[in-house]
Amino acid sequence: MNDAIAFVQTPKDIAKLMISLISENKKIQKNISILDTGCGKGIFLKGLQEAGFTNIEGIELSKDLYEFCSKKFPHVTLYNDDYLDWMSLKEYDLIIGNPPYTHYNSLPRSSRSKVVRIVGNKESDIYYAFILKSIELLKEGGELIFIVPYGFFFNTYAKVIRERIIDNGYLETIIDLDETRLFEDENPETLIFKFVKKSLESQQNIRILRIKERNFKPNTINNKAAESLSKSKENEVFTYYERAMFTHESEVWTTYPEKTFSDFYLLKEVCWIGVGLVSGFEQAFILDEEEKSLLNDEEKEFLVKSIKAKHCQGYWTDGFEYYLLIDKRINSEAELKSYPTIHKKLISHKDSMTVRYFPASNKWFHWQALRNYAKLRSFLTQPKIFVPSLDRSTENRFSLTEEPYLPSGDVLTLVPQHKNPFFLLGYLNSKFFREYYLSAGARRGHRISYTQRIMSNVKIPVFDQETENKIAKIAKNIFDGKNTAKRKEIDEIISINLK
Ligand SMILES: C[S@@+](CC[C@H](N)C(=O)[O-])C[C@H]1O[C@@H](n2cnc3c(N)ncnc32)[C@H](O)[C@@H]1O
């Protein structure tokens, strides 16, 4: 089977669940035209036959897999062809399957150009092309049911997919399976979606199921998803809710409920927000106490105290790292030699540092990215809030410090300017804000991504002054006492106020 691109078998129960999503009016007509794209060993073909469908076709690139299916499914029409440049003679009532997932950069050369021709950029995954081609091959009123990674919901380069979906019809159902272990080797965050190629006649909602944890087995997933969908209700495996259709105004798509409030301002109006400083070679620039004690006075000028994600405790920071921040104050190796301790440390890493990525105007011993450096220095004496750029913890870790720390590359910095820093600290660490932020499209698998782009456009609800003061007071209390027991009090105040 070595001529297959990304063959991974879908569990039988997941295929069954997807087949159960076919609309009732199609299920009763057993001869609707169906195509399984990248049919592999035929897990969908088998499920479709068992459900009584008679007009089934499958396309598979791998000769071995095609032959395997030809023997096993004599009543299915099979094509041994590349779906991406296959000239179909007809359109389909239903296209279903688990297409290959492989990023452009990892595709064989022959497939790359086909993906670019269909999707229009080199940052795509092959499954984007499968979605677009399938939308094209559906009849009006036809349905597309795929299981794919979640990336096309938020990736900038997948905007074309989101637009094409909106322009040609609508998503009727989404089942977000997160990082559930479904496949043998890799477990990307996947979702099942059902798209209908039809313009919306009346206001209709998307039904969204999201799995509660990732250890459920396919059989349970199948049964509980069916139950949740038929009762329109959540159960122990899935959350259930309905939301308005995504529109062209939706910057990213998400499976979290929308949180809306009418009176708000943007976080960027009350905070400076920026990324941290990237050394690009940690071992060379971080100093331990002993190394630090060897620096002479001139060398100490390069010493900075820096906060990394691991120092963000939520509300407060704990510890910091000493770094040598080498920038354009030193411009040649000869100059570097006049700082003997620094030279000795850096030169031992020269080979590796020379081959790492750095801008053409830099020397090998410079930091990789010092965007915002001047700004960040000017904020040294002000209260700053740091948050890990990518965070796995279950509660938000916005962490305030009044110490003269700089942020390293794995944290985002907020510098409150027109708001009480403790009010912002309390609000950003609240449960409400966490849910709001997830609904803004910030989830990456089991982590949350705090980026300058998403954070800048965060909407903060307007609270009256008394409420702001209350939140600030509790937040200061948590910060001073390093005790998070009172987090809940802030959650309560916010939920009462935003009712
Ligand atoms: C993720 S596997 C899924 C297999 C099967 N549908 C299942 O769910 O068990 C994707 C399948 O697509 C096939 N494939 C990859 N690229 C293809 C292409 N360009 N055209 C047709 N099939 C392709 C692979 O050989 C593989 O069998």
The ligand as an SDF file (V2000), in Angstrom:
LIG
                    3D

 27 29  0  0  0  0  0  0  0  0999 V2000
   -7.4130    9.3000    5.4340 C   0  0  0  0  0  0  0  0  0  0  0  0
   -7.4280    8.0050    4.2330 S   0  0  0  0  0  0  0  0  0  0  0  0
   -9.0790    7.4600    4.4090 C   0  0  0  0  0  0  0  0  0  0  0  0
   -9.3670    6.1470    3.8030 C   0  0  0  0  0  0  0  0  0  0  0  0
  -10.8180    5.6930    3.9320 C   0  0  0  0  0  0  0  0  0  0  0  0
  -11.7210    6.6470    3.3130 N   0  0  0  0  0  0  0  0  0  0  0  0
  -11.1910    5.5310    5.3730 C   0  0  0  0  0  0  0  0  0  0  0  0
  -11.8410    6.4190    5.8800 O   0  0  0  0  0  0  0  0  0  0  0  0
  -10.8190    4.5440    6.0010 O   0  0  0  0  0  0  0  0  0  0  0  0
   -7.3640    8.9090    2.7300 C   0  0  0  0  0  0  0  0  0  0  0  0
   -7.3620    8.0780    1.4790 C   0  0  0  0  0  0  0  0  0  0  0  0
   -7.2930    8.9400    0.3600 O   0  0  0  0  0  0  0  0  0  0  0  0
   -6.4370    8.3760   -0.6250 C   0  0  0  0  0  0  0  0  0  0  0  0
   -5.9310    9.4840   -1.4470 N   0  0  0  0  0  0  0  0  0  0  0  0
   -4.9190   10.3300   -1.1530 C   0  0  0  0  0  0  0  0  0  0  0  0
   -4.7740   11.2460   -2.1220 N   0  0  0  0  0  0  0  0  0  0  0  0
   -5.7260   10.9870   -3.0460 C   0  0  0  0  0  0  0  0  0  0  0  0
   -6.0840   11.5950   -4.2790 C   0  0  0  0  0  0  0  0  0  0  0  0
   -5.4270   12.6540   -4.7170 N   0  0  0  0  0  0  0  0  0  0  0  0
   -7.1130   11.0700   -4.9730 N   0  0  0  0  0  0  0  0  0  0  0  0
   -7.7760    9.9820   -4.5140 C   0  0  0  0  0  0  0  0  0  0  0  0
   -7.4760    9.3640   -3.3540 N   0  0  0  0  0  0  0  0  0  0  0  0
   -6.4670    9.8540   -2.6310 C   0  0  0  0  0  0  0  0  0  0  0  0
   -5.3780    7.6770    0.1860 C   0  0  0  0  0  0  0  0  0  0  0  0
   -4.7440    6.6730   -0.5750 O   0  0  0  0  0  0  0  0  0  0  0  0
   -6.1900    7.1260    1.3500 C   0  0  0  0  0  0  0  0  0  0  0  0
   -6.6770    5.8520    1.0720 O   0  0  0  0  0  0  0  0  0  0  0  0
  1  2  1  0
  2  3  1  0
  2 10  1  0
  3  4  1  0
  4  5  1  0
  5  6  1  0
  5  7  1  0
  7  8  2  0
  7  9  1  0
 10 11  1  0
 11 12  1  0
 11 26  1  0
 12 13  1  0
 13 14  1  0
 13 24  1  0
 14 15  1  0
 14 23  1  0
 15 16  2  0
 16 17  1  0
 17 18  1  0
 17 23  2  0
 18 19  1  0
 18 20  2  0
 20 21  1  0
 21 22  2  0
 22 23  1  0
 24 25  1  0
 24 26  1  0
 26 27  1  0
M  CHG  2   2   1   9  -1
M  END
$$$$
